[in-house]
Amino acid sequence: MQRGNESGILEKAIYFAAIVLVVKLFFLQVLTPEYKLKAHDNVVKKITVYPSRGLIIDRNGKVMVYNGAVYDILVQWNITKNLDTLRLCELLNTDVDFVRKKLDEIKRTTPNKPTPFIKLLDPQTFARFQEHLFEFPSFTFQVRTVRRYPYHSGAAVFGYLSEVTENNIQQSGGYYELGDYMGTTGIEQYYDSLLRGEKGYTFQVVDVKNTYKGKYKNGKEDKIPIAGWDMYAGLDAELQEYGEKLMKGKVGGIIAIEPATGEVLAYVSSPGYDPNLLTGRYRRYNFNVLFKNYYKPLLNRPIQAMYPPGSTFKAAAALVTLQSHTHEEKWHWFCPGGYRVGSHTVNCHGSHGIPDVQTALQYSCNSYFCKVYNDFIMDSIYKTPAIGYQKWWDMMSVFGYGKKLGIDLKGEKRGNLPSVKYYNKIFGEGKWRAATVISNSIGQGEVLATPLQIANAMAIIANKGYYITPKISRYFVKDKKIRKPKTQKIQTGIDTVYYRYVTDGLEKVVQAGTARIAQIPGISFCGKTGTAQNPHGKDHSIFSGFAPKDNPKIAIAVFVENAGFGATYAAPIASLMVEKYLNDTIAKKRIPLQERMFKARIINEELKVGVPKTPEQIRQDSLAKEKIRKDRIKFVEDSIKTAKEKDKNKTTPKTKKDSVLFIKKEDDIFQE
């Protein structure tokens, strides 16, 4: 009886333990997510499916950036047998050293799963490899997309993609993983979250050897990737391409804006490069070549290069003078050929007689603008020159000088409009006056501006008093939904009536002034040349303007470094850009000017970028070097043999020392 009770108790204990175990397993496998996921990790593999990145389309509907297919070749080391390394090198257009090094790395790190062996293989090479894929059963592939640029232009504005860093991954909120690519510069960076889309994924069942067994739950938990938003830009693809052709062989930049909307029509940074070079398998190689180049093709000059604006600054300065009533539009000042400041004279290019504001703009009279600047700051209504200068600074800054304009690109510089605080620090408070900083009046001295700021200042004059925040993007589209970037209308506070006087003066600049070379048949073009002094070499050539005079459609700024007068390069290039945009063609009589700008070279260096040497080229180079080495050895051997024979034939034999010296000399000549 007692023994039976013990048996019953034991049986109940076993049942209870079994129930507890079942409940525990239920909690672990069903109700506890982390254990459920760990279980899945053992048998289910999550594969990321990358979305198609959004297209970039110009204002006329032409695709400027699209996606092309490339291929990652993967290998699983633990199932690799009898690998024909030479055959693999031949098919993948690579070399034996790379293959051995990469396979050794995979063997040490991830031997049991497919691991990237070669990334971003081009379609042509992949097609050749795919035909022979059966010869390499441990090799597989995955499809990726890279950006393609059919116009081979716009590198500075579009930017490029590069592999993410640990910091990028942390800042992405879990979106990016190691091996992903993201926008690093330009539009690709600024709008990366819109262009990139949303990743998808698929779950695959694998065994302990990582062998594919089928889809998990027949694909019910898979997620289809969602493509990114397509961007419609304000850029004109053909104008962009044309601008880059005009700037070939020159250092500088072009930026053109539609005044009414603030949309950027063309954005050229020179020297430029084909943006296709920074995609695909040889991206890193080409990047290093560009990075090391003396002329800095990776510098985004329209927003990052800061130059003295030179005489282009005078257009805004004239408006400030008129608005302040320092002098009225008909006020004259005698120009003897320069403006005297103590023992220093600010020279003019010629003697301009008695100019008013329009004539002063027409002939770019330094004397006139020095005088009105001095009279503004030293006006008796201000207690000190510093107060007068601060008022001048406030009015000039509304034209966008000395501040970021807010374009949709990262890295924009603010230029420099020197402050009262700055001059107090340099000269001492109360120890400077207008004459001390007279160079500011003509856009020299400490004044610096980006090409974007100068083009935007012309857009303000074209609009008679305001500008719209400059933007590359017009709007984004996806699934019939539209998103527009925020813009702002900025008023200058300058009375509209004064713009007429300045605009008339800028028209005279092109009609009969310093920029006569920029005349466009049938188009009233208003502009201002500039020749910015450069302490490091030849002066910079500058021009900014807008057209037509009535109802302007384009405002533009052109900088050509170390190119001399504004009329030499910048003005002709600007006029050709304007004519191309407004007329879609160049007048027959201006074709020679166009050809001259195409062929003109300030720098002669060509960027040596592209595909590095192929394994076959490397092999041929190696064979050639080996042949040269053998030829040298043979030549030396033949020389020694000839020398010995001469010694034997001569009646007076050479000493052993002489013979050795002779041989040593020959040996030195060909020493490597």
Disulfide bonds with the S-S distance in Angstrom:
none
